């Protein structure tokens, strides 16, 4: 059975067409990454799939059932972590956040307690009894991820789940998501192509509310960023025998190898031009004109 089937999905906000005839389908037990620039329609799509706003045209099915009127049976199979999620109950601890979330999902006290304890261990939360108001943003985000992913859900929706997480926590999250995908379907959004490629089975590229590409991440990356390994963000104008793009006040230098990266960084250091190295992200596909 398909976990998700979307046909010609269209959503308006006034005169703005936030989603424009989007179509795709996802089998069960798959991780789908939805990527695109800001304002592409990623969050709107996640919200519709998780039964929050209604839509204007098209058809959406979850587990073979249309969600025009999201029934309780469908909602009980969904777990959602919105991008804007915040810890509003500041006097609770991470352990209590997970425990009460599971109690709200109908788990008995004993089972909720043992699963909350497991979540603390699984997410390496070594501050289970600290008041949430004393935690950093990354620590709160990890707590909320532990909360949502502790539930038994057929579909997990995670909107920008790695915001605020350090590298070690992000890698741990990918490991946990791969484990969850053995029995569930996961949909996540991200700006970062390297993150999506490392964890997703399928990728949906959206821009301006339209689905521009759908398929395996390796094929999409090969198609649009073939031959590039990294980039330099240069905080000034810069010319050289490299692939260079301008965006605002910055210059982006795209590099094909470690040797080319060394050549570019040595030249910039000699010129005294400030720069930083960054991983390739989905924005680079758009900067390079690959999806015009």
N, C-alpha and C positions, 0 to 999 in steps of 0.2 A: 504493500500500500504506500501511496505517496503521503508524506507527512504534510506537505504544503503544495497546493496547486493554485496558481494565480493566473487569471486570464483577463487581459485588457483592463487592468485595474487603473482607474482614474479617480483622482481626488482634487477638488477645488477648495480653495480658501478665498471666497469672494471671486474676483476675476482671475486670481492666480491659480494656474494649473500645477499643483504641487507634484502630482504623479500623472503621467501621460501614457495610458495604454500599456502598462507594464505586464509582462507575461513571463512566467518561469515555473518550474516545479522541482521539488526536492524530495528524494526518497527518505524513508525513515533511517535513523542511525547515521546521519550525515551532518557535518559541520558546514554551514553556509556562511561565507563572509560577504557582507555588503559594503562596498567601498565607493568613494566618490568625494568630491570637494564639498566644502560647506555649502549648505543650501541645495544640495543635489536631490534631496527627498528621502534620505536614508532613515531619519528618525520618524518621518511620517509613515513610511512603509512598515517599520517595526511596530509602531503604535497600532496601525490597522490590523496587522497580523496577530497582535496580542489582544484584540477585541476592545480597543479603547475608542477611537473615533469611528464613525460610519464612513462609507465611501460612496461616490456618486455613480460610478459606472463599473461594469466588469463583474467578475466572479472570484471569490476567494474560498477555498476549501481547506480545512484542517482535518487530517485523518479521514478524508472522503466526505466530510459534512460542510455544507455552506455556512458561513459565519455572518450572514446578513443580520440575524438575531443571535448573538453569541449565547448559546445555551450554557447552563451551569456545568453540564457534562464536559464541554470543551474547555471552559475556563479552568476547571479543576486540573486539567492536563497541562496548563501553561504556567511558567514561572518567568517573571520579567524583572530586569534591573534597568531602569531608565538612565539615560545619560545624566539627567539632573537630580538623581536620587541623593538625598541627604539624610543624615542621622538626626532626626528631629527629637528623639527622646534622649536628651543629653545625660540623664541620670542613670541610664541603663549601661550595662557592661557588654562587651562583644558576646560573651557567653549568653547573656540574657536576651540579646537581640535575636540570636539564632533560636534559642529555646522557645521564646514566645511566638516567633514566626511559625515554627513547627506546630505549636499548640493551636494557633489559628488555622492551620491546615488540617486539624483534626487528629494529630498524633496524641496518644495518651502520654501522661507525664513521664513515665519511665523511659519510653522509647524516644521522646523528645529530648530528654536529658542525655541519654547515651549518644544520640545522633549529634547533639550540639557539642558534646565532648569530642566526638570524632572529627567534627568540622574544625574545631580549634587546632587539633593535631594535624589534620590534612592540610590546612592553609598556613600552618606554622605560625599561628597567632599565640605568641608567648606572653600576651597581656590580657588574658580572658576576663580578669576581674577588675580591670581599670575602667573608670568612668569614661564614657565615650567623649565627653566634653574635653578631656585631657589629651586626646589622641590627635595625631597629625592627620592631614587629609588622606594620605596614602594608607594609613592604618585604618581609617574609617572605611575607605573604599574596599579594602581587603575584607573587613567585617561584613559589609553589605554583600559582597560576592559570596562569602561563606554562607551567609543567611539564605540567599536565593538558591545557590547550588546544593544546599542541604536538603531541599524538598525533592520528593519523588515527582518528576514532571516528564511528560512525553516530549514537551517542547520548551526549551529555554531560550529566551530572548535577552541578549546582552548588548546594550547600546553604549559603545565606547567603553568597554569594561576595564581597559588598562590605564585610564586617565588617573594620574597621580601615583601609579605603582612604580616601584624601582625595578631594575632589570631582573633581579632574582625572583621577585614576586610575579613578574610577568611570565617568566619561564615556568614557574610553578603552576600558574593558572593554565597555561597551555597543556601541561601534563594532566591536570585535573579534567580539562575539557575533553581531551582524547579519551580518558576513562569514561566520562559521562556519555560520550557518543557511542559507546558500546551498547547502550540500552535506550538512548534518547536522541532527539534531533536538536541541534543547537544553531541558532542564528545570531550572528554578532556583527557589529559595525566597527569600522576603524578607518583612520586616515593612512595607516601604515601598511604599505604593500608587503614589506618583509615579515610583519607579524601575521598578516592574513595568510600569506603563502606558507608559513611554517605550521599552521594549524588547520586550515580549511581544506575540505575536500572539493568544494565548489565555490566559485566567486561570482558575484553579480556586481557589475560596474554600472553606476547610475550617474547621470549628469542632467541637470535641468528637468528632473522628474522622469527622464526616459531611461530605459534599460539599454545600454550601449554594448554590453558584452556579458556573456554568461558561459561559464564552463570551468574547467580545471585551472587552478591558479598558475601552474607552470606554463600552460599554453598561453594564458593571457599575458603573463610577464614576458614570455619569450616573444610574443607578438608585438608588444608595445615598448619594451625596454631591452630588447635584444642587444647583447654585447656590452652593457654598462654594469659596473660593479658598485659605484659609489658616486658621491657628488661633494663639491665644496661650495659653501655659501660665502660669497665674497662681498664685503660691505663697502663696495666702491665699484667703479667701472673697471673692467679687466678684459684685455684682449690676449689671444694666444692661439696656438694650434690645437685647440680643444673644442668640444661641443659646448657652446655658451648660449645661455638664455638670460634675458633681463625680465625682472618682475618687480615693479615699484623701484625702490632705491637699491635693491640687491641684484647681484649677478650670480647665476647658478652655473657651475662648471661641472659637466658630466664626464666621468672617467671610465675608461674601458679596462683598466688593469691597475695593479699595484704600482707597476713601473711608471705609468702615466700619472698616477696620483702623486708619487714622489717628485716627479718632474714639475708638476703644477705647484705643489706646496713649496718646493725649493725656490721657484720663481717668485711666488708671492712673498715669501720671507725676505728674499733679496730686495724686492721692491718696497717692503715695509707696509704691505697692504693687509689689513686685518681680515681674517676668514675663519671658518670652522668647517670641520668635516661632518657630514650627515649621511645617514642611510637613505636609500631611495625610498620615496613614498609615492602614494597614488597621485599626489598633486603633480609629480614629475611627468606622468603620462600626459597630463593636460598642458603643462608648461611646454612640453616638446611637441605639442600639436597632434598627438596620436589619436585623440578622440574628437577632433573637430567635425 
